[in-house]
Amino acid sequence: MPTQFTRLALLLLTAASAAFAQKRPLAPGVQRFVSIDAPVVALTHARLVDGTGSAARADQTIIIRDSRIAAVGPFASTAVPAGARVVDLSGQTVLPGQVGLHEHTYFGGVTRVTQMRVSGPLLYLAYGVTTGMTAGSELPYDELNMKQAVDAGVLPGPHFLIAGPYLDGGPPRNGMAKRVTSPAQARRVIDYWSGEGATWFKFLGSETREVLGAAIQEAHAKHLKVTGHLCSVTFTEAAALGIDLLQHGFITNSDYVRGKQPDVCPKENMRAQADVDVASPEVQSSIKRIVASHAAVVSTLGVYETFIPTQEKLDPRMLDFFAPDTRAEVEAIHADTTKSGFVVPERLLKKMMAWERDFVAAGGLLGAGCDPWGTGFLPGLGNLRNYELLVAAGFKPEQAVQIMTLNGARILGLDAQIGSVAVGKNADLMIVRGNPVETPSAIYDVVTVFQDGVGFDSARLRDAAKGRVGID
């Protein structure tokens, strides 16, 4: 018989699906960002990358009726309904809205950590993220309220799935983290936050296998999910316990640290991997075990790139979005990357790329996320940098799009509603000027983002976010 919390979880999931099912009324403050809003919209002459991994298709028409995709096909054979708002997209590309799996609405890694309660949602949506899981919250009630505001149409932003406070076995790393040292505590915290509206739970790096296993069992009993930036528990151990999603990939997998002790986070983690042979039988065997356990992985190549002194420095496109004091600190961080106390060798980033290629080749489900941080990595722009790096890693452009869209939807259990451009799915789309398949950097030139069938003007959203990161 379903428990009270199981029934509540099912209601939350039903409500989440409903948020993807109908066009919402938008408050005047949100309506000012809208450029396209009509009962029927015809996007014509578009290049289409549909999110399934299939090759891009030229001269396509996408018909949007209310909040849904009503038709997709070649312009020559796809009828445009009478009275439709017709938008000629010659020279432009339509992609699914991105589904982010490591998103934050706080800006950390600087002296004064602040919530991006307005700038975060604006930037995510401006750059094509229409759904995002907040992989750990500094202020979970703030995020829950923000989610409700977006879903109610009073704040522009992606549909959020909230992961609640960070959970850890060691001393809390921030004021809203919860230390969990026993299975009973794990069950209690899952019970409480599922009642408050969290549908995901994120562990950090000092928990025991016993605690993590109890949390996974409790979450799954309530039809909820668990993710982790792990260390004390290895990827293969967590996968065997049934974890749903592993964050960051190769660099955080302590399976590869020599002398790793059970339930202890080795100090060398995220450094020792730089000297590990990804092609070795041991690493390849671990990949196969993770895949066999059906644990998915999140690629966050972009944020780790910002810790490489030899890589390109701070993206100038991001600077306008910082408040003056925060911008000065971010620029100081980039002036001397070593001050952060964490440096990623360039060879380690290349090994992360190779590991992700091998994980996918072995049948693994790879998604992507931003992980905004004080190195200047911001919502939206950071997500798009991942596209460039996935292509640089050896994935075909269409495959990189699939990782960032349909794969993310599958991991969230929402692939029936979002993640690809297909008839019957929600009209969550991003329109890019140019051809990001031939020129990956064109992905940044976002013109319009459709969410629930409503087209938001990317430039207006960006303008509203300028100067706000570090304030709100």
C-alpha positions as CSV (number, residue, x, y, z in Angstrom):
1,M,0.0,0.0,0.0
2,P,1.5,3.4,-0.9
3,T,2.7,5.5,2.1
4,Q,1.7,9.1,2.6
5,F,5.1,10.2,1.2
6,T,4.8,7.9,-1.8
7,R,1.5,9.4,-2.7
8,L,2.9,12.8,-2.3
9,A,5.9,12.0,-4.5
10,L,3.5,10.7,-7.2
11,L,1.5,13.9,-6.9
12,L,4.7,16.0,-7.3
13,L,5.7,14.0,-10.4
14,T,2.3,14.3,-11.9
15,A,2.4,18.1,-11.2
16,A,5.9,18.3,-12.8
17,S,4.6,16.5,-15.9
18,A,1.6,18.9,-16.1
19,A,4.0,21.8,-16.1
20,F,5.2,20.5,-19.5
21,A,1.7,19.9,-20.8
22,Q,0.0,23.3,-21.2
23,K,0.7,26.9,-22.1
24,R,0.8,29.0,-18.9
25,P,-0.6,32.4,-18.5
26,L,2.3,34.8,-18.2
27,A,2.4,37.8,-15.8
28,P,3.1,41.2,-17.5
29,G,6.6,41.2,-16.1
30,V,7.3,38.0,-18.0
31,Q,5.2,38.9,-21.1
32,R,7.7,41.7,-21.9
33,F,10.3,39.1,-22.8
34,V,8.0,37.3,-25.3
35,S,8.5,37.8,-29.0
36,I,6.3,35.0,-30.4
37,D,3.0,34.0,-28.8
38,A,0.2,32.7,-31.0
39,P,-2.2,29.7,-30.9
40,V,-0.5,28.3,-34.0
41,V,3.1,29.0,-35.0
42,A,4.9,27.8,-38.2
43,L,8.7,27.8,-38.1
44,T,9.7,27.4,-41.8
45,H,12.9,26.9,-43.8
46,A,14.8,25.8,-40.7
47,R,17.8,23.6,-40.3
48,L,16.7,21.0,-37.7
49,V,18.8,19.1,-35.2
50,D,16.1,17.1,-33.5
51,G,17.9,15.7,-30.5
52,T,17.8,12.1,-31.4
53,G,21.4,12.0,-32.7
54,S,20.1,11.8,-36.3
55,A,21.8,14.0,-39.0
56,A,20.7,17.6,-39.3
57,R,17.9,18.1,-41.8
58,A,17.6,21.2,-44.1
59,D,14.5,23.3,-45.0
60,Q,12.2,21.9,-42.3
61,T,8.9,23.2,-41.0
62,I,7.9,22.8,-37.4
63,I,4.2,23.5,-36.5
64,I,3.5,24.5,-32.9
65,R,-0.1,24.4,-31.7
66,D,-0.6,25.9,-28.3
67,S,2.2,24.2,-26.2
68,R,2.8,21.2,-28.4
69,I,4.7,20.3,-31.6
70,A,1.9,19.5,-34.0
71,A,4.0,18.6,-37.1
72,V,7.6,18.3,-38.3
73,G,8.7,17.8,-41.9
74,P,10.2,19.1,-45.1
75,F,8.9,22.6,-46.1
76,A,7.8,21.3,-49.5
77,S,5.4,18.7,-48.0
78,T,4.3,20.2,-44.6
79,A,1.2,22.2,-44.8
80,V,1.1,25.5,-42.9
81,P,-2.3,25.9,-41.2
82,A,-4.4,28.9,-42.2
83,G,-4.0,31.8,-39.7
84,A,-0.7,30.5,-38.3
85,R,2.0,33.0,-37.3
86,V,4.8,32.2,-39.9
87,V,8.4,32.7,-38.9
88,D,10.9,32.3,-41.7
89,L,14.1,30.7,-40.2
90,S,16.2,30.6,-43.4
91,G,19.9,30.4,-42.3
92,Q,18.9,29.5,-38.7
93,T,18.9,26.2,-36.8
94,V,16.2,24.7,-34.5
95,L,17.3,22.5,-31.6
96,P,15.4,21.1,-28.6
97,G,15.5,23.1,-25.4
98,Q,18.5,21.9,-23.3
99,V,17.9,19.7,-20.3
100,G,20.6,20.6,-17.7
101,L,21.6,18.1,-15.0
102,H,24.0,20.0,-12.8
103,E,22.5,23.4,-12.4
104,H,22.7,25.9,-9.5
105,T,20.9,29.1,-8.7
106,Y,23.7,30.3,-6.4
107,F,27.1,31.7,-7.4
108,G,29.8,30.0,-5.4
109,G,33.6,30.0,-5.3
110,V,33.8,33.6,-4.5
111,T,34.0,35.5,-1.1
112,R,30.3,36.3,-0.9
113,V,28.1,33.5,-2.2
114,T,24.9,34.8,-3.5
115,Q,21.6,33.4,-4.9
116,M,21.0,34.0,-8.6
117,R,17.3,34.0,-7.9
118,V,16.6,36.3,-10.9
119,S,19.8,36.3,-13.0
120,G,20.1,32.5,-12.9
121,P,16.7,31.7,-14.4
122,L,17.1,34.6,-16.9
123,L,20.5,33.4,-18.1
124,Y,19.5,29.7,-18.3
125,L,16.5,30.5,-20.4
126,A,18.2,33.1,-22.6
127,Y,20.8,30.5,-23.7
128,G,18.3,27.7,-24.3
129,V,18.0,25.7,-21.1
130,T,14.3,25.0,-20.7
131,T,14.6,22.3,-18.0
132,G,17.1,22.0,-15.3
133,M,17.8,19.9,-12.2
134,T,19.4,21.9,-9.4
135,A,22.1,19.5,-8.3
136,G,22.4,20.7,-4.7
137,S,21.0,23.9,-3.1
138,E,22.5,26.5,-0.8
139,L,19.1,27.8,0.0
140,P,16.6,25.0,-0.9
141,Y,13.5,26.9,0.1
142,D,14.6,29.8,-2.1
143,E,14.9,27.4,-5.0
144,L,11.5,25.8,-4.2
145,N,9.9,29.3,-4.3
146,M,11.7,30.2,-7.5
147,K,10.5,27.0,-9.1
148,Q,6.9,27.9,-8.2
149,A,7.3,31.4,-9.6
150,V,8.6,30.0,-12.9
151,D,5.8,27.4,-13.1
152,A,3.2,30.0,-12.3
153,G,4.4,32.3,-15.1
154,V,5.6,35.1,-12.9
155,L,9.4,34.6,-13.5
156,P,11.0,33.7,-16.8
157,G,13.2,30.6,-16.5
158,P,13.6,26.9,-17.1
159,H,11.3,24.3,-15.4
160,F,13.3,23.3,-12.4
161,L,13.5,20.0,-10.6
162,I,14.8,20.7,-7.1
163,A,17.4,18.5,-5.4
164,G,17.1,20.0,-1.9
165,P,20.0,20.6,0.4
166,Y,23.4,19.0,0.0
167,L,23.8,15.7,1.9
168,D,27.2,14.7,3.3
169,G,28.8,12.4,5.8
170,G,31.4,14.8,7.0
171,P,31.1,18.3,8.5
172,P,28.7,20.5,6.4
173,R,30.4,22.5,3.7
174,N,27.8,25.2,3.9
175,G,25.1,26.4,6.3
176,M,22.3,24.6,4.6
177,A,24.0,21.2,4.1
178,K,22.8,18.3,6.1
179,R,25.2,15.9,7.8
180,V,23.9,12.3,7.4
181,T,25.8,9.6,9.3
182,S,23.3,6.8,9.7
183,P,20.7,5.0,7.6
184,A,18.0,6.3,9.9
185,Q,19.1,9.9,9.4
186,A,19.2,9.3,5.6
187,R,15.6,8.0,5.6
188,R,14.4,11.0,7.8
189,V,16.0,13.6,5.5
190,I,14.5,12.0,2.4
191,D,11.1,11.9,4.1
192,Y,11.3,15.5,5.1
193,W,12.5,17.1,1.9
194,S,10.3,14.9,-0.3
195,G,7.4,16.4,1.7
196,E,8.7,19.9,1.0
197,G,8.9,19.3,-2.8
198,A,12.4,18.0,-3.6
199,T,12.4,15.3,-6.2
200,W,16.2,14.7,-6.3
201,F,18.8,14.3,-3.6
202,K,22.5,15.0,-4.0
203,F,25.3,13.6,-1.9
204,L,28.7,15.3,-1.7
205,G,31.7,13.1,-0.8
206,S,32.1,11.8,2.7
207,E,29.1,9.5,3.2
208,T,29.4,5.8,3.8
209,R,28.1,3.1,1.5
210,E,25.6,2.1,4.1
211,V,24.2,5.7,4.3
212,L,24.1,6.2,0.6
213,G,22.4,2.8,0.0
214,A,19.7,3.6,2.6
215,A,19.1,7.0,1.0
216,I,18.8,5.4,-2.5
217,Q,16.4,2.8,-1.2
218,E,14.2,5.4,0.5
219,A,14.2,7.7,-2.5
220,H,13.3,5.0,-4.9
221,A,10.5,3.8,-2.6
222,K,9.0,7.3,-3.1
223,H,9.7,7.3,-6.9
224,L,12.4,9.9,-6.4
225,K,16.1,9.9,-7.5
226,V,19.6,10.3,-6.1
227,T,22.7,11.9,-7.6
228,G,26.2,12.5,-6.2
229,H,29.5,14.3,-6.5
230,L,31.2,11.2,-4.9
231,C,34.5,10.4,-3.4
232,S,34.3,8.2,-0.3
233,V,32.0,5.9,-2.3
234,T,33.3,5.0,-5.7
235,F,31.3,5.1,-8.9
236,T,31.2,1.3,-9.2
237,E,30.1,1.0,-5.6
238,A,27.4,3.7,-6.0
239,A,26.2,2.1,-9.2
240,A,25.9,-1.2,-7.6
241,L,23.8,0.4,-4.8
242,G,21.4,1.8,-7.5
243,I,22.4,5.4,-7.7
244,D,20.6,7.2,-10.6
245,L,23.2,9.7,-11.7
246,L,26.9,10.2,-11.2
247,Q,28.2,13.8,-11.4
248,H,31.3,15.0,-13.3
249,G,32.6,11.6,-14.7
250,F,36.2,10.4,-14.7
251,I,37.7,13.2,-12.6
252,T,35.6,12.4,-9.5
253,N,35.7,8.6,-9.7
254,S,37.8,7.4,-6.8
255,D,37.8,3.9,-8.3
256,Y,41.0,5.1,-9.9
257,V,42.9,6.2,-6.8
258,R,45.5,3.7,-5.7
259,G,45.1,2.6,-2.1
260,K,41.5,3.8,-1.8
261,Q,40.1,2.8,1.6
262,P,36.5,1.8,2.0
263,D,34.2,4.7,2.8
264,V,37.1,7.2,2.9
265,C,37.6,10.1,0.5
266,P,41.2,10.0,-0.6
267,K,42.9,13.4,-0.7
268,E,44.3,12.7,-4.1
269,N,40.9,12.4,-5.7
270,M,40.4,14.7,-8.7
271,R,44.2,14.9,-9.0
272,A,45.3,11.3,-9.2
273,Q,43.2,10.7,-12.3
274,A,45.5,12.8,-14.3
275,D,48.0,9.9,-14.4
276,V,45.5,7.1,-14.9
277,D,45.4,5.2,-18.3
278,V,41.8,5.5,-19.5
279,A,42.4,2.7,-22.0
280,S,43.6,0.2,-19.3
281,P,41.6,-3.0,-18.7
282,E,40.8,-1.8,-15.1
283,V,39.2,1.4,-16.2
284,Q,37.3,-0.2,-19.1
285,S,36.0,-2.9,-16.8
286,S,34.8,-0.2,-14.3
287,I,32.9,1.5,-17.2
288,K,31.2,-1.7,-18.1
289,R,30.1,-2.3,-14.5
290,I,28.7,1.2,-14.3
291,V,26.8,0.8,-17.5
292,A,25.5,-2.6,-16.5
293,S,24.1,-1.1,-13.3
294,H,22.2,1.5,-15.3
295,A,23.7,4.5,-13.6
296,A,23.8,7.6,-15.8
297,V,26.7,10.2,-15.8
298,V,26.7,14.0,-16.2
299,S,29.4,15.6,-18.3
300,T,30.6,18.9,-16.9
301,L,33.7,19.5,-19.0
302,G,33.2,23.2,-19.2
303,V,33.6,24.1,-15.6
304,Y,36.7,22.0,-15.2
305,E,38.3,23.7,-18.2
306,T,38.2,26.9,-16.2
307,F,40.7,25.4,-13.7
308,I,43.3,24.9,-16.5
309,P,45.9,27.7,-16.5
310,T,46.9,27.0,-20.1
311,Q,43.3,27.1,-21.5
312,E,41.6,30.2,-22.8
313,K,40.8,32.7,-20.0
314,L,37.5,34.2,-18.9
315,D,34.9,34.3,-21.6
316,P,34.3,38.0,-22.2
317,R,30.6,37.3,-23.0
318,M,30.1,36.5,-19.3
319,L,31.6,39.7,-17.9
320,D,28.6,42.0,-18.5
321,F,26.4,39.8,-16.3
322,F,28.4,40.3,-13.1
323,A,27.8,43.0,-10.5
324,P,31.0,45.2,-10.3
325,D,32.4,43.7,-7.0
326,T,31.8,40.1,-8.2
327,R,33.3,40.9,-11.6
328,A,36.5,42.2,-10.0
329,E,36.9,39.1,-7.9
330,V,36.2,36.8,-10.8
331,E,38.8,38.6,-12.9
332,A,41.3,38.3,-10.0
333,I,40.7,34.6,-9.8
334,H,41.5,34.3,-13.6
335,A,44.6,36.4,-13.2
336,D,46.1,33.6,-11.0
337,T,44.2,30.3,-11.4
338,T,46.5,28.7,-8.7
339,K,44.9,30.9,-6.0
340,S,41.8,28.7,-6.1
341,G,43.9,25.8,-4.6
342,F,42.7,23.5,-7.4
343,V,44.3,23.2,-10.8
344,V,43.3,20.8,-13.5
345,P,46.1,19.7,-15.9
346,E,45.2,19.8,-19.5
347,R,45.9,16.1,-19.9
348,L,43.3,15.4,-17.3
349,L,40.6,17.2,-19.3
350,K,41.6,15.1,-22.3
351,K,41.2,12.0,-20.2
352,M,37.8,13.1,-19.0
353,M,36.8,13.4,-22.7
354,A,38.2,10.0,-23.5
355,W,36.4,8.4,-20.6
356,E,33.1,9.9,-21.7
357,R,33.5,8.7,-25.2
358,D,34.2,5.2,-23.9
359,F,31.3,5.3,-21.5
360,V,28.9,6.2,-24.4
361,A,30.5,3.6,-26.7
362,A,29.9,1.0,-24.0
363,G,26.2,1.9,-23.9
364,G,26.2,4.4,-21.1
365,L,23.7,7.2,-20.8
366,L,25.5,10.5,-20.7
367,G,23.9,13.9,-20.0
368,A,25.4,17.3,-19.4
369,G,25.2,20.2,-16.9
370,C,26.8,23.6,-16.3
371,D,27.9,23.8,-12.6
372,P,28.2,27.6,-12.4
373,W,31.2,28.7,-10.3
374,G,33.4,31.6,-9.3
375,T,35.9,30.9,-12.1
376,G,33.4,32.9,-14.2
377,F,31.3,30.0,-15.4
378,L,27.7,31.1,-15.7
379,P,24.3,29.6,-16.3
380,G,23.4,29.2,-20.0
381,L,26.7,30.2,-21.4
382,G,28.4,27.5,-19.5
383,N,25.9,24.9,-20.8
384,L,26.7,26.0,-24.4
385,R,30.5,25.7,-23.7
386,N,29.8,22.1,-23.0
387,Y,28.6,21.6,-26.5
388,E,31.8,22.9,-28.0
389,L,33.8,20.6,-25.6
390,L,31.7,17.6,-26.4
391,V,32.4,18.1,-30.1
392,A,36.1,18.6,-29.3
393,A,36.0,15.4,-27.4
394,G,35.0,13.5,-30.6
395,F,31.2,13.4,-30.4
396,K,29.4,14.3,-33.6
397,P,27.6,17.6,-33.3
398,E,24.2,15.9,-33.4
399,Q,25.3,13.4,-30.8
400,A,26.5,16.3,-28.5
401,V,23.0,17.9,-28.9
402,Q,21.4,14.5,-28.0
403,I,23.6,14.4,-24.8
404,M,22.4,17.9,-23.8
405,T,18.7,17.3,-24.6
406,L,17.1,13.9,-25.1
407,N,19.6,12.1,-22.8
408,G,18.9,14.6,-20.1
409,A,15.2,14.1,-20.5
410,R,15.6,10.3,-20.3
411,I,17.6,10.7,-17.1
412,L,14.9,12.8,-15.5
413,G,12.2,10.5,-16.7
414,L,10.6,13.2,-18.9
415,D,11.5,12.0,-22.4
416,A,7.9,11.5,-23.3
417,Q,7.3,15.2,-22.9
418,I,10.6,16.9,-23.8
419,G,14.1,16.4,-25.1
420,S,13.6,16.1,-28.8
421,V,11.7,17.8,-31.6
422,A,8.9,15.3,-32.3
423,V,5.2,15.5,-32.9
424,G,3.2,15.4,-29.6
425,K,6.1,16.7,-27.5
426,N,6.2,19.9,-25.6
427,A,7.3,22.9,-27.8
428,D,10.6,23.6,-25.9
429,L,13.0,24.7,-28.6
430,M,16.1,26.9,-29.1
431,I,16.6,28.8,-32.3
432,V,20.2,29.7,-33.3
433,R,21.4,32.0,-36.0
434,G,23.8,30.1,-38.2
435,N,24.9,26.4,-38.3
436,P,26.3,25.0,-35.1
437,V,26.8,21.6,-36.8
438,E,29.4,23.1,-39.2
439,T,30.6,25.8,-36.8
440,P,30.2,24.8,-33.1
441,S,30.7,28.3,-31.8
442,A,27.5,29.4,-33.6
443,I,25.6,27.7,-30.8
444,Y,26.0,30.9,-28.7
445,D,24.0,33.0,-31.2
446,V,20.6,32.2,-29.6
447,V,17.8,34.2,-31.1
448,T,14.6,32.8,-29.6
449,V,13.9,30.2,-27.0
450,F,10.5,28.5,-27.0
451,Q,9.1,27.2,-23.7
452,D,5.7,25.7,-23.5
453,G,5.0,27.0,-27.0
454,V,5.9,30.6,-26.2
455,G,8.9,32.2,-27.9
456,F,11.1,34.3,-25.6
457,D,13.5,36.9,-27.0
458,S,17.0,35.8,-25.9
459,A,18.4,39.3,-26.2
460,R,15.8,40.8,-23.9
461,L,16.4,38.1,-21.3
462,R,20.2,38.7,-21.5
463,D,19.8,42.5,-21.2
464,A,17.7,42.0,-18.0
465,A,20.4,39.8,-16.5
466,K,23.3,42.3,-17.0
467,G,25.0,43.3,-13.8
468,R,22.9,41.1,-11.6
469,V,25.1,38.1,-10.8
470,G,26.4,38.7,-7.3
471,I,23.3,40.7,-6.4
472,D,20.4,38.5,-7.3
